[in-house]
């Protein structure tokens, strides 16, 4: 394939999937520095890509609302056709995505071997289940003869306005010692991916008692969780940010913390992108699915040896067998110990 001038990347899955697509995009930009690289993604995820130096244009696809159905597929495809791309790279494997791509008229189309409507793609990257999602996406670079030999982490780029908003947030709460902050992200779209609320509460209180400033991270859908932790702890060093900051503002805040504690959900990938060590708690899902935190100092806490685990690739609304052992067996003290080991390592690295 000849050197492309205009590249389209199509990824409209969950926030975490979009973040995990960034290393591939960054590698593309390094190999084709003069190329325009545009990204089709969801309205929510589009805000995460703002200011990214590897992304030329962000094209929103509101597939659930304003652009749903056949009309939405056709309107987006016509828009993309008019933009005259040389190649489209498609980590997303859905039939809807393939339908859009088929109608764009883009000559070079790269997709995964297990994609729906695989026949739409004239270049195929092998989807290897045993690899991390970041590394799986590199298979889509093979038609460009690109081989990735060094570890590439995703990167996010909060704006100056985002930085100032976080400064204001911390100042208003009199958080002066920013070298002593710990982020906790208790939410997830899927209930079986959520560690127990009382365990998060115990952990937050124990860390606050140690003198840490605790920041509860989450979007508008996590406000009940944030409020519950605040009401249960009533500690002046536990602060609720849920629903109060944008995605990039939350990323900026996470980037200032010494460690992030998160379920298997988007915040853990934001932590990686902001180079904050992550302690990730896995319940219904397993790291082997390819969505574990990717940083060098990141750790996973999980209950091994359960025959019922994993029960679903995305988790679910409730435990299929009613025991929820995968999460109940993870005590707050276990996570606290892992957090302490990360903090000690961080302190040791600073001294070096």
VEXTIBA-278658 format. One record per atom (N, C-alpha, C): x, y, z; residue in one letter. Coordinates in steps of 0.001 Angstrom, whole numbers, plus 524288, in hexadecimal, padded with zeros to 5 digits. Layout:
<guzas>
XYZa/...
</guzas>
This chain:
<guzas>
8034B7FB5680000x/800008000080000x/80370804DF80000x/8022E808A67FC9Ax/8055080D657FC53x/80468810D38010Fx/807F68147A801EBx/8079D817FA8066Ax/8029C81B3D80616x/7FF2781ADD80A1Ax/7FA1F81D95809CFx/7FA8A8235580B6Ex/7F74082696808FFx/7F70382C1180A79x/7F29B82D2C80E3Ex/7EE5B82A0080DCCx/7E9DE82AA88113Ex/7E82B8255281346x/7E83D824C78186Cx/7E6F381FD781AF9x/7E227820A981E6Ax/7DE8681CFD81E37x/7D9FF81D12821B1x/7DA528186D82561x/7D9838196882A6Dx/7D9318153D82E59x/7D39E815368306Bx/7D13A810A28309Ax/7CBB58102783219x/7CB5B80D0283727x/7C9FA80FA583B79x/7C98280CF484086x/7C51880F73843ACx/7C0A180CDE843D4x/7BC1A80EF784698x/7BA5280B6884B0Ax/7BE018089484D5Dx/7BCBB8052D851C9x/7BCD980864856DCx/7BDEB805E385B41x/7BDE78087986054x/7C2A780C15860EFx/7C27180F68864ECx/7C6A98132A865DDx/7CBF8810758664Ex/7CC2280C3086939x/7D11080968869E1x/7D3408076F864BEx/7CFD68057E86155x/7D1888039485C36x/7D3E8807FE858F6x/7D18380C9E8595Ax/7D3868111B85668x/7D8FB8129585855x/7D9B48129D85D7Dx/7DEDB813D485FA5x/7E2E080FC885DE2x/7E14480ADA85DC6x/7E4E5806AC85C48x/7E6058069F8566Cx/7E320809AA8536Cx/7E44080A4B84DDBx/7E87680E7584CF5x/7E949811D8850CCx/7ECF08162F85020x/7F2918147C84EFBx/7F4B08107585181x/7FA0380EE58501Dx/7FAA880DAE84A4Cx/7F6CB80B0484801x/7F701809E884267x/7F6FA80EF583F39x/7F3B0812A7840C8x/7F36F817B483E17x/7F89B81A9E83EA6x/7FAD181A7E8433Fx/7FFCD81D2184438x/8043081ACA840F3x/804248159E84072x/80812812FC83D31x/8074E8147A83773x/8026E814C2835BBx/8015B816708305Ax/8039381BE082F57x/802D281F6183304x/804B8824B68325Ax/80AAC824E783234x/80D2D821B283559x/812E7821878354Ex/814FA81FA18300Ax/8122A81BF782DAAx/813E0819CB828B1x/8124A81D2182405x/80DF88200A8249Dx/80C208237D8206Bx/80B24828F0822A4x/80F5582BAC8240Dx/80EC4830AF826D4x/80BD9834E0823BDx/80BCA8347881E90x/8091D8386A81B5Fx/8036B8370581A3Fx/801D48326781BB8x/7FC7F830AA81A91x/7F88D8332681E48x/7F3E08340C81C39x/7EF728357381F8Ax/7ED2083063821A5x/7EC4183035826B6x/7E9BF82BA18290Fx/7E4C182D7A82BC2x/7E04D82BFA8299Fx/7DB3F82D5182BE1x/7D9098289682EB5x/7D5DA8299A832A2x/7D39F82557835C0x/7CDB9825F683616x/7CAEC821C9834C2x/7C5498218D835B5x/7C47081EF083AFBx/7C1A98219883E6Cx/7C09681F5F84390x/7BB738218C845A0x/7B9F681FF684A47x/7B504821AC84C96x/7B57C8273C84EABx/7B11A829F384F63x/7B14D82F3A8519Bx/7B40482F66856EBx/7B30982B8785A2Cx/7B58182B7485F5Bx/7BB6782ACE85EDFx/7BD138271385BBFx/7C2B18260485B3Dx/7C58982A5585855x/7C2C382D5185522x/7C5528315B85203x/7C8268355A85568x/7C5FA83679859FCx/7C87583A5985D6Ax/7CDB98387585F72x/7CE718334C85FD6x/7D3728312B8619Fx/7D7CE8321785DAEx/7D6668327C858ACx/7DA4E832EF85488x/7DBDA8389785363x/7D92E83C43855DBx/7DA65841C1854E5x/7E016842E28563Cx/7E2938461F85314x/7E7FE847EE853E1x/7EC1A843C7852BFx/7EA7683F2685104x/7EE5783B088501Ax/7F16783C4984B1Fx/7F69383C9784B75x/7F9B683E2F846EFx/7F9A683A588425Fx/7F81E835808434Fx/7F7F1831A783F0Cx/7F2B8831B483C2Fx/7EED88346083E57x/7E9958345D83C1Ax/7E87D8399483979x/7E75C8396383462x/7E64C83E3583178x/7E0B98401F83240x/7DCF283CA283187x/7D77183E0E8321Cx/7D48D839AD834F2x/7D0D283B368382Bx/7CD838377283AEFx/7C80F837BC83899x/7C6158334D836CAx/7C0EE8331183455x/7BD4783007837EDx/7B9518329A839E1x/7B5B88301E83D85x/7B1A682CD683AA7x/7B0B38283383CBEx/7AC9B824C183ABBx/7A9028236D83F43x/7A486825F683F6Bx/7A0C382531843AAx/79D1F820AF84239x/79F3B81BFC84273x/79C798176184073x/797C5815C5843BCx/79772817B084890x/7931E8164184BFFx/78E8E81A0E84BAAx/78F9281EDC849DEx/78B76822DC849FEx/78AB48256C844A6x/78D42829E1843CDx/78C1082D1383F30x/78D9182A7C83A07x/7912D826AA83A1Bx/792D18241C8353Dx/791B281E3D83548x/78DD581CB083849x/78CA98171F838B5x/789FE81524833BBx/78A7B8100F832E2x/787B880D8A82E9Bx/78A3D80E478294Cx/7876F80CA38253Ex/7896580CBC81FDDx/78A9C8124481E16x/787398160581F5Fx/7882381B6981DC1x/78D4581D7B81FF0x/78E6181C24824D0x/7934381DD482736x/797F981B7882494x/79794816788233Bx/79BDA813C382084x/79CF18166381B45x/798D18176D81859x/79973819BF81325x/79B9681F4E81372x/7998D8226681728x/79B57827DA8178Ex/7A1108282981911x/7A2B4824CE81CBCx/7A840824CA81E44x/7ABA0822EE819B6x/7A9F881EC98170Ex/7AD0381CB3812AEx/7ADB8820C180E62x/7A9A6823BE80D3Ex/7AA01827CF8093Bx/7ADC382C2580AE1x/7AD8A82D8780FDEx/7B12B8317B811E2x/7B6CA82F9A81140x/7B7C682AB4812BBx/7BD13828918125Cx/7BECD8280880CB0x/7BB30826B680944x/7BC738263A803ACx/7BE7482B6A80186x/7BC0F82FAC80320x/7BD9A834DC8013Ax/7C2F08369580349x/7C4C9834148076Ax/7C9D583593809B5x/7CE78832FB806F5x/7CD7182F27803AAx/7D16982CD680038x/7D61882A9380328x/7D5298269A80643x/7D96C8240C80918x/7DC28820078059Cx/7E12D81F4C806ABx/7E42881B4F803D9x/7E351815E280630x/7E294815BF80B63x/7E229810BB80E12x/7DEF58117B8130Ax/7DC1480D5D8147Ex/7D94380D5C81974x/7DB22808B481CACx/7DC55809B582197x/7DE27805AD82536x/7D9E1804F982955x/7D81680012829FDx/7D3547FF3182D0Bx/7D42B7FB3683179x/7D5867FD118362Fx/7D5D97F97C83AABx/7D07E7F77E83C64x/7CC597FAA383B69x/7C7187F91983D0Ax/7C5027F4E283961x/7C2A27F0DF83BA5x/7C1707EC3583890x/7BB9D7EB6F83781x/7B8717EF708383Ex/7B2CB7EEC3837CEx/7B0E97EED383226x/7AC367ECB88315Ex/7A9C77ECB482C2Dx/7A8717F24482A7Ex/7A6A37F57E82E38x/7A5467FAE482CF2x/7AA057FDD882AE9x/7AE767FD2C82D8Ex/7B3477FFB182BCBx/7B4BB7FDEB8264Fx/7B4757F8CC82566x/7B5B87F6B582036x/7B2087F8F481C11x/7AD1A7F9C881D85x/7A94C7FBF8819D9x/7AAC78017F81845x/7AC658049E81C23x/7AE1D809F081AF1x/7B2DC809D181761x/7B6B2806A2818D2x/7BB9680656815D9x/7BA93804B081033x/7B704800FE80F73x/7B5D67FF0E80A32x/7B3B38034B806A5x/7B11D8072B808F2x/7AE9B80B4A805DAx/7B205810228051Ex/7B69E8102E8077Ax/7B9E9814E580736x/7BCCB815778020Ax/7BD898112D7FF44x/7C08E811647FA75x/7C665811847FB4Dx/7C81B810E880025x/7CDB7810CD80145x/7CFFD80BBD7FF09x/7D42180C367FBFDx/7D63A807B87F924x/7D902803C87FCAFx/7DC1D805BF80053x/7DF2C80252803C4x/7DC79802038090Ax/7DAB37FD5280A76x/7D7977FC9680F2Fx/7DA007F83981275x/7DBA07F99381736x/7DE5A7F5D881A96x/7DAE67F49281F45x/7D9E07EF8382008x/7D6B07EDD182472x/7D8C57E8C8826C6x/7D6537E70E82B04x/7D8167E26682DBFx/7D5E27DD6582B4Ax/7D8A07D92982C54x/7D71D7D41482A2Dx/7D1E17D22882C53x/7D0597D3FD830F3x/7CB5D7D25083340x/7C7367D691832FCx/7C8077DA7A82FA3x/7C4327DEAC82F1Ex/7BF357DCB782C83x/7BAC97DEFA82E15x/7B5EA7DDE682B51x/7B65F7DFFB825C3x/7B4127DD2882208x/7B46B7DEA281C7Ax/7BA1E7DF6F81AE2x/7BD4C7DBA381C2Cx/7C2E57DBE381B11x/7C4047DCED81546x/7C0857DB39811E5x/7C1577DBD580C3Bx/7C1BF7E19180A90x/7C0077E51F80DF4x/7C0607EABB80CC3x/7C6127EC8080C77x/7C9787E9D580F5Ex/7CEEA7EB8380FD7x/7D25A7E8A380BEEx/7D5CB7EB9280944x/7D9557E90680592x/7DECD7E832807CEx/7DF907E9D180CACx/7E4567E88E80F9Ax/7E29D7E6A7814FCx/7E4C37E243816A6x/7E2FE7DFD881B7Ex/7E77E7DF6F81F69x/7E66F7E13882435x/7EA177E07C82880x/7E81B7DC2082BFCx/7EB8A7D8A982D8Dx/7E9E07D43E830C7x/7E8A47D60C83656x/7E4017D4B883829x/7E2657D60083D81x/7E43C7D19C84117x/7E7F47D2CC8448Fx/7EA397CECC847FCx/7E83E7CFA984D86x/7E4EF7CC2584F5Ex/7E2537CCCD85468x/7E61C7CD0B85902x/7EA8C7CA7D8588Ex/7EE277CA2785CF6x/7F16A7CF1E85DBEx/7F11F7D2CA85A17x/7F42E7D79285A89x/7F11A7DBDF85D3Ex/7F3E47DFB885F41x/7F1637E46186157x/7EED57E75C85CDAx/7EA967EA2785DF5x/7E7C17ECEF859E1x/7EB3C7F0BE856E7x/7EEBD7F36585997x/7F25A7F701856F5x/7F5927F417852E2x/7F78C7EF898545Ex/7FAD67EC78850D7x/7F7947E9DC84C96x/7F2BC7E85E84DE2x/7EF467E635849DAx/7EE777EA2584576x/7EDB87EF17846F4x/7ECB77F32284303x/7F14F7F3E783F4Bx/7F5FB7F29884105x/7FA897F32C83D9Ax/7FA407EFA9838CEx/7F71F7EB7983923x/7F6837E80083497x/7F4327EAF382FF7x/7F1567EF2383112x/7EEF67F23782CE4x/7F2F97F5AB82A1Ax/7F7B77F5D682C33x/7FBDE7F8E6829BBx/7FF0C7F5A7825E0x/7FE2A7F08D825BFx/8015F7ED2C82263x/800FB7EE8C81C91x/7FC757F04A81A85x/7FC557F1D1814FAx/7FFE47F677813B3x/8014B7F983817B7x/804F17FDE4816F7x/80A9F7FC23817A0x/80B5B7F708818C7x/810917F4EE819FCx/812ED7F78A81EC7x/80FA57F8D28228Bx/8116D7FB2782779x/811C97F6D782B87x/816427F67582E06x/8170F7F2C48324Cx/818557F5E383734x/8154B7F52983B38x/8161A7F81484014x/819BE7F4F18439Bx/81E2E7F729844D7x/8221D7F45B847F6x/822C67F69584D72x/820A07FB3D84E66x/820FA7FDA085396x/81B887FE71855CFx/81B297FE2F85AEFx/8161A7FEDA85D80x/814258046D85CC6x/80F5B804EE85B03x/80CFD80A1285A1Cx/8083780A9085DAFx/8085680E648612Cx/803EE80F60864A0x/8004F8136E86230x/7FB3B8131F8633Cx/7F7BC817408616Bx/7F8FB81C578644Bx/7F7CF820AE861D6x/7F89C825CF8644Ax/7F3C08292686390x/7F26982C14867A3x/7EE2482FD88676Ax/7F0578354586874x/7ED9B839488668Cx/7EFBE83E8F866B7x/7EBB084286868B6x/7EB1A842F386DDBx/7E7B08470386FFFx/7E98F84C6986E4Dx/7E5D384FED86D69x/7E7138553B86BB3x/7E89A858A287060x/7EA5B85D6486F38x/7EB89861218735Ex/7E6A4862458768Fx/7E22B862A1873F9x/7DD3A86377876C6x/7DC0F85EEC87A76x/7DD3085A1F878AFx/7DC6F8558A87C08x/7E001855D7880D2x/7E4D18574987FF3x/7E897857C08843Fx/7E6D185BE188827x/7E50B860538862Ax/7E33E8648A8899Cx/7DE56862FD88CA0x/7DAE685FFB88A13x/7D62785E3088CC9x/7D79285A9889145x/7DB56857398907Fx/7DD07853B4894AEx/7DFBA856CB898FFx/7E2E785A9289788x/7E56185DED89B7Ax/7E1418607B89EEFx/7DD258628489C7Ex/7D8EB8652489F57x/7D6178614C8A2E1x/7D51285C978A0D4x/7D263858968A3DBx/7D574857468A8CFx/7DA86856938A84Bx/7DDD38552F8ACBDx/7DE51859BD8B093x/7DEC485E7E8AE82x/7DF358631E8B1D9x/7DA4A863DD8B51Ex/7D5BC863298B2A4x/7D0C4863D88B56Ax/7D01E85FE08B9CDx/7D28985B5F8B948x/7D228857598BD4Fx/7D6E0857478C0EBx/7DA2085B398C05Bx/7DEB685BF88C3BDx/7E248857358C3B9x/7E2CC854EA8BF14x/7E67F8508D8BE78x/7EBB3852EA8BCCDx/7EF0C853BD8C07Bx/7F3E78568A8BF79x/7F874852DE8BE5Ax/7F85384E468C0C4x/7FC9884A858BFF6x/7FB2E846D38BB81x/7FC538487D8B6B2x/7FAE48455A8B223x/7FE8A840B98B148x/8028D8403C8B475x/805FC83BAD8B413x/803E38372A8B757x/7FF5B837E28B993x/7FD40834178BD43x/7F7CE832438BBADx/7F6AA832588B689x/7F15A831398B4BDx/7F0DB82BA78B29Ax/7EC668294E8B3C8x/7EB0B824188B1E0x/7E5B0824748AF4Fx/7E52E822568AA97x/7E0308224D8A7D2x/7DD9381CFB8A862x/7D86F81D1A8A92Dx/7D551818518A973x/7D0CC818D48A59Dx/7D058815108A208x/7CC1D8150B89E2Dx/7C8A28104C89F3Fx/7C450810ED8A212x/7C12080C718A3BFx/7BD1580A9D89FCBx/7BC7F80D5589B6Ax/7B83280C32897D6x/7B98C8087089372x/7B576806AD890D4x/7B5CA8039388C08x/7B05180325889D2x/7AFEA802D4884B6x/7AAD0802088823Cx/7A87F7FCD4883EEx/7ABE87F8F3884E8x/7AA307F3A888622x/7AAB17F2AF88C03x/7A6697F10688E7Bx/7A66C7F04089425x/7AA607EC37895F6x/7AB147E7FB892F5x/7AEA27E3E2894B2x/7B45F7E55789406x/7B55D7E9EE891C2x/7BAB97EBF28918Ex/7BBE37EF8889635x/7B7DA7F0B18994Fx/7B88D7F44F89DA8x/7BA0E7F1708A2A5x/7BE6A7F2E98A4CAx/7BFC67F12B8AA0Ex/7BBA67F3478ADC6x/7BAE67F0BB8B242x/7B6BC7F22A8B5E1x/7B77E7F7BA8B7F9x/7B32C7FA9B8B84Fx/7B3678000A8B9FEx/7B5A3800948BF7Ex/7B4307FD028C2FEx/7B6367FD6E8C859x/7BC1E7FC818C880x/7BE377F9718C4D1x/7C3E57F8918C4A5x/7C6B07FD898C2BCx/7C4718000D8BEBEx/7C6AC8050A8BCFEx/7C68D809048C16Dx/7C243808FA8C45Cx/7C1B080CA68C8BAx/7C5CE80B9D8CCE9x/7C685806AE8CE50x/7CA74805428D234x/7CFE7806D98D069x/7D103805DD8CB77x/7D6248071E8C955x/7D71480CFF8C963x/7D32D80FF78C79Cx/7D3B0815A88C77Fx/7D4AE817CA8CCF3x/7D1CE815E48D0C5x/7D25C817CC8D621x/7D7B3816668D867x/7D983811C18D749x/7DE9E810168D954x/7E3028135E8D6F7x/7E2B3814688D1EEx/7E6B58178E8CF5Cx/7E67681D3E8D129x/7E1B981F408D1F8x/7E1228249C8D3EBx/7E34C8250F8D975x/7E2648210C8DC99x/7E473820FD8E1F5x/7EA64820F18E1EEx/7ECAC81EAC8DDCDx/7F26081EB68DD23x/7F4648241F8DB9Ax/7F0D2827B48DA6Cx/7F26B82CF78D8DBx/7F20182E078D308x/7EFE782A4D8D00Fx/7EF5582B198CA65x/7EA8882E7B8C938x/7EAE4831748C4FCx/7E658834388C2EAx/7E3D5830A88BEDFx/7DEF282F278BFD3x/7DC4F82B558BC87x/7D89B82E1F8B8CEx/7D93182D138B3B6x/7D5D082F5B8AFACx/7D27182B0C8AD5Ax/7CD5582B548AE23x/7C9BD827888ABD4x/7C896829428A63Cx/7CA03826048A279x/7C9BE8275B89CE6x/7C506824B989A5Ax/7C26A8278C896E7x/7BE2B82526893F2x/7BAEA8292D89119x/7B7B58273F88D89x/7B44A82AAB88A87x/7AF1482B7B88D34x/7AB5882DB188A42x/7A63782ED988C70x/7A370829E988E56x/7A47E8257C88BC3x/7A2078209988D59x/7A43181E4A89258x/7A8598208F8945Fx/7AADD81E868991Fx/7A9DE821EC89DE6x/7A676825DC89D5Dx/7A5BE8298E8A1AFx/7A387826FC8A695x/7A023823198A5F2x/79DFF8206C8AA93x/7A24981D8B8AD83x/7A5DE81B308AA9Dx/7AA418187B8AD1Cx/7ADAD81C608B011x/7AEE3820C18AD87x/7B21F824B58B008x/7AF96826D48B4ECx/7AA86827FA8B489x/7A7AC82A198B907x/7A78D826268BD83x/7A6CE821348BC3Ax/7A67E81D228C042x/7ABA781CA58C340x/7AFFE81CF98C065x/7B51981C9A8C2FCx/7B5FD8214D8C68Ax/7B49A825E78C4B0x/7B53782AA38C7DAx/7B1E582A538CCC6x/7ACF7828BD8CC3Dx/7A976828828D0BFx/7AB1A824598D4A8x/7AD3D81FFF8D2ACx/7AED281BC38D62Fx/7B3DA81D028D91Ex/7B74E820008D6BAx/7BC658210F8D920x/7BC7E826238DC30x/7B9FB82A388DA0Ex/7B9EC82F618DC92x/7BF6A8310F8DE40x/7C3198306A8DAB0x/7C890831DD8DBBFx/7CA048367E8D84Dx/7CC6983A698DA95x/7CD9183F3B8D7BDx/7D17E83E7A8D353x/7D45983A158D364x/7D8378391E8CF47x/7D6388355A8CB17x/7D126834648CB09x/7CEC38314D8C6E0x/7CB39834F58C3C8x/7CC51835898BEC2x/7C9C78396F8BB78x/7C713836D28B6DAx/7C24F838768B5BCx/7BF33836378B184x/7BF958399E8AC9Dx/7C19B8376C8A85Dx/7C1E083A468A361x/7BDE68383E89F70x/7BADB834368A0DAx/7B765831B589D0Ax/7B3768359C89ACFx/7B334835CA895A3x/7AF938393D892FBx/7B12183EEE892F0x/7B5AC8402B89516x/7B751845A689593x/7BB8484732891A0x/7BE0B8436488F3Ax/7C2568447988B9Dx/7C163841B988669x/7C378843FD88238x/7C3428417087D1Ax/7C71983CE587CFBx/7C6F9839E1878C5x/7CA8C835698785Ex/7D0428371887885x/7D1A183B1A8758Dx/7D71E83CCA87588x/7D89383F7E87AA1x/7D4DA8420487D2Fx/7D5F98444188252x/7D6E383FF088652x/7D3C083BD588604x/7D4A98374E8896Bx/7D9EE834CE88844x/7DB598349388333x/7E07E83279881BBx/7E4D7835C28841Ex/7E44783AE6883DEx/7E82783E658862Cx/7E8A883D6988C06x/7E43983CC788EA3x/7E45183BC789443x/7E6DC8368B89576x/7E5688327E8928Bx/7E7CF82D5489347x/7EDAF82DA089269x/7EF49830B688E94x/7F4D48313888D63x/7F7FC8339C891CAx/7F575836628954Ex/7F82E838C6899C1x/7F85D8353A89E8Cx/7F590830D789E53x/7F54282D578A2D6x/7F9CB8297D8A2EAx/7FAF9827918A791x/7FF31823BC8A831x/7FD9481E4F8A659x/7F88381D448A6A9x/7F689818278A517x/7F0B2818AF8A404x/7EEBC815678A08Bx/7E9218151089F6Ex/7E74A80F8D8A0ADx/7E2FF80F258A3A2x/7E08780A1E8A4AFx/7DB84809F78A180x/7DAE8805F589E40x/7D686805E489A99x/7D4A48005B8999Ax/7CF9E7FFEE89849x/7CD967FB0689634x/7CFAE7FA54890A1x/7CE367F5F688E33x/7CF737F50A888B3x/7CBD67F87D88577x/7CD577FD6F884F4x/7CA0E8014488258x/7CD7E805888800Ax/7CB188093887D3Ex/7CE0C80D3787A67x/7D2078103387DB1x/7D0DD81199882A7x/7D4BB8149E885ABx/7DA158121088602x/7DA4480CD688625x/7DF6C80A5D8868Fx/7E2B680B8B881BCx/7E03980BDF87D27x/7E31B80D1787860x/7E489812E587828x/7E13F8163187A74x/7E2A381BB887AF9x/7E76E81C3E87E72x/7E7978193F882ACx/7EC268194A8861Dx/7F11D817E18833Ax/7F0D7813CF88008x/7F5608123E87CECx/7F6FF816A58793Ex/7F31581911876B6x/7F42F81D41872F6x/7F687822108758Bx/7F58C822B887AA4x/7F7A88273487D87x/7FC66825AB880C1x/7FE49820C988014x/8030A81ED8882A7x/8028D81EA688898x/7FDD881DA688A70x/7FCF181CE089004x/7FC8A8170989118x/7FF86814F7894D0x/7FF2C80F60895FCx/7F99680DCF89771x/7F7F78094889592x/7F2938077F8963Cx/7F26F8027989971x/7EEEA8025889D43x/7ED827FD7B89FE5x/7E8107FC2389DF4x/7E7B37F82C89AA0x/7E2CD7F6D189804x/7E0547F21389AA1x/7DB407F26E89BABx/7D8617EE3889E3Ex/7D4FB7EB7D89A29x/7D6107E6778995Ax/7D3377E36689573x/7CFB57DF6C89831x/7CAB47DF4B896ABx/7C6FF7DB92898E3x/7C5117D7BD894DCx/7C0D37D9238922Dx/7BE777D59788E57x/7C1EF7D4B988999x/7C51D7D89B8885Ex/7C8A07D835883DBx/7CE2B7D6EB885A8x/7D18D7D5C3881E6x/7D6F07D44B8832Ex/7DABE7D76987FD0x/7DF717D857881CDx/7E35D7DB3987EC1x/7E4A67D89D87992x/7E4027D37887951x/7E54E7D09887490x/7E1E67D21786FE6x/7DD9E7D4CA870D1x/7DA717D6B786C77x/7DD557DADD86954x/7E16A7DD1E86BA2x/7E4967E0E8868CAx/7E3B57E68E86A4Dx/7E1167E76986EC4x/7DFDA7ECC687051x/7E20C7EE29875ACx/7E6397EB9487724x/7E8D27ECCE87C14x/7EBB67F20087B94x/7ECD97F48E87FF6x/7F00B7F95087FA8x/7F55D7F80B87D5Bx/7F77F7FBA787A46x/7FBFE7FA82876E8x/801107FD16878C0x/800CC8003C87CE8x/80578802E387ECAx/809217FF3B881B7x/80E04800D88823Ax/811FC7FD6188485x/811347FC7D88A60x/80EBB8003188D16x/80E077FFB9892B7x/808737FE4489437x/8053B7FCDE89065x/7FFC57FB9F89173x/7FF3C7F618893A0x/7FB537F55D896F8x/7FA587F0368993Ex/7F4887EEEC898D8x/7F3597E9E3898F1x/7EDF57E7FB898C3x/7ECD97E4EA89DBAx/7E8457E5EB8A009x/7E66C7E2DF8A484x/7E1B77DFBC8A2A5x/7E1D47DAA38A369x/7DDA27D7458A186x/7DD447D25E8A4D2x/7D8E17CFB38A47Ex/7D8147CAB88A729x/7D8F67C6598A33Cx/7DD3B7C3988A3D1x/7DE747BF5F8A02Ex/7DC307BA378A21Dx/7DBB77B68589E86x/7DA157B13C89FECx/7D43F7B04E8A023x/7D1167B41689E6Ax/7CB6B7B34C89E4Ex/7C9D17B0F58990Bx/7C6F97AC9D89934x/7C5677AA0B89456x/7C1727AD4889147x/7BEC17B0E3893ECx/7BAB87B4098915Cx/7BCEE7B8F788ED3x/7C1E47B9D588F69x/7C4427BEA988D91x/7C8087BD9888919x/7C7BA7C0A6884D5x/7C43D7C519883DEx/7BED27C3428823Bx/7BAE97C68988370x/7B5937C50388207x/7B3AF7C7C987D20x/7B63C7CC0D87B9Bx/7B4BB7CEE2876D8x/7B9277D2968756Ax/7B99F7D3C987060x/7BDE97D71D86EB0x/7BD427DCB58709Ex/7B8667DE858714Cx/7B7797E3CF8732Fx/7B56D7E3F1878C6x/7B4AF7DF7D87B41x/7B1FF7DF818803Ex/7AC227DF7287F4Cx/7A9027E0988835Dx/7A3577E088882CDx/7A0BC7E39C88717x/79B957E36B8872Fx/798A07E64F88B1Fx/798AE7E39989069x/7992E7DE6089062x/7995E7DB8D89555x/79C6F7D681894A9x/79E567D474898FDx/7A14C7CF8F898E6x/79DC87CB24896F3x/79F617C840892F4x/79C137C419890BDx/79AB97BFC8894A0x/79E247BEDF89887x/79D0B7BAB389C52x/79BB17BCDE8A1B4x/79B737C2058A226x/7998B7C4748A6EEx/79D567C4D08AB74x/7A23A7C3678AAACx/7A5F77C37A8AF07x/7A96F7C85A8AF0Fx/7AAD17CA3D8AA78x/7AE477CEBE8A9C6x/7B3707CE0C8ACBFx/7B5277C91A8ACF8x/7B9F87C7DF8AFD2x/7BEB97CAB08ADA0x/7BEBC7CB848A874x/7C3537CDE38A5FAx/7C4A67D32B8A869x/7C0AD7D61A8AA10x/7C1957DB278AC8Fx/7C1787DACC8B285x/7BE017D7968B49Cx/7BD887D73F8BA52x/7C2777D5338BCEDx/7C5657D2068BA14x/7CA327CFE08BC55x/7CEB57D3D18BC65x/7CDF57D83F8B9D8x/7D2067DC4E8B9DAx/7D0E57E00E8BE56x/7D3C07DF848C292x/7D3047E2D68C72Ex/7D5B87E8178C65Dx/7D3ED7EC078C936x/7D6407F13E8C8AFx/7DC017F13B8CA33x/7DD617EDEC8CE16x/7E2D77ED998CFBCx/7E66C7EB9C8CB75x/7E46D7E8178C829x/7E78B7E6128C3D4x/7E8E47EA698BFFFx/7E5017ED9C8BEBCx/7E5F17F1E48BB13x/7E9627F6068BD9Ex/7E86D7F7178C291x/7EBA87FAE38C573x/7F16C7F95F8C537x/7F2897F4638C606x/7F7FE7F28F8C5DFx/7FA6B7F35F8C07Dx/7F7647F26F8BC5Bx/7F97D7F3388B717x/7FA637F9058B603x/7F6DF7FC428B7F7x/7F78F801EA8B756x/7FC7D803AE8BA1Fx/7FD55801B38BECDx/801FC8032C8C1C4x/806FE801848BEFCx/806E47FCF98BC8Fx/80B8A7FB2D8B9C2x/80CB17FEB18B517x/80893800848B26Fx/80947804208AE0Dx/80B69809518AFFBx/8094B80B468B452x/80B118104D8B676x/810C380FFF8B83Ex/8123F80B9D8BA91x/817B980AFB8BC34x/81B5780AF28B777x/819A1808578B359x/81CB78081D8AE90x/81D4680D888AC30x/818FA810878AC42x/8191B815CF8AA3Cx/81CF58192E8AD42x/81CD1818B58B26Bx/8205281BBB8B5C1x/825FB81A3A8B4D0x/826E5815278B3FFx/82C26813428B2E4x/82E21815598ADB1x/82AAB815898A9B6x/82C32817878A490x/82D8481D508A4D1x/82AA78204D8A804x/82BB9825E18A89Ex/83115826BE8AAEFx/832758239C8AED5x/837A28241C8B157x/83C06822F98AD8Fx/83B0E81F4E8A9F9x/83F2481DFB8A623x/84004822728A25Ax/
</guzas>
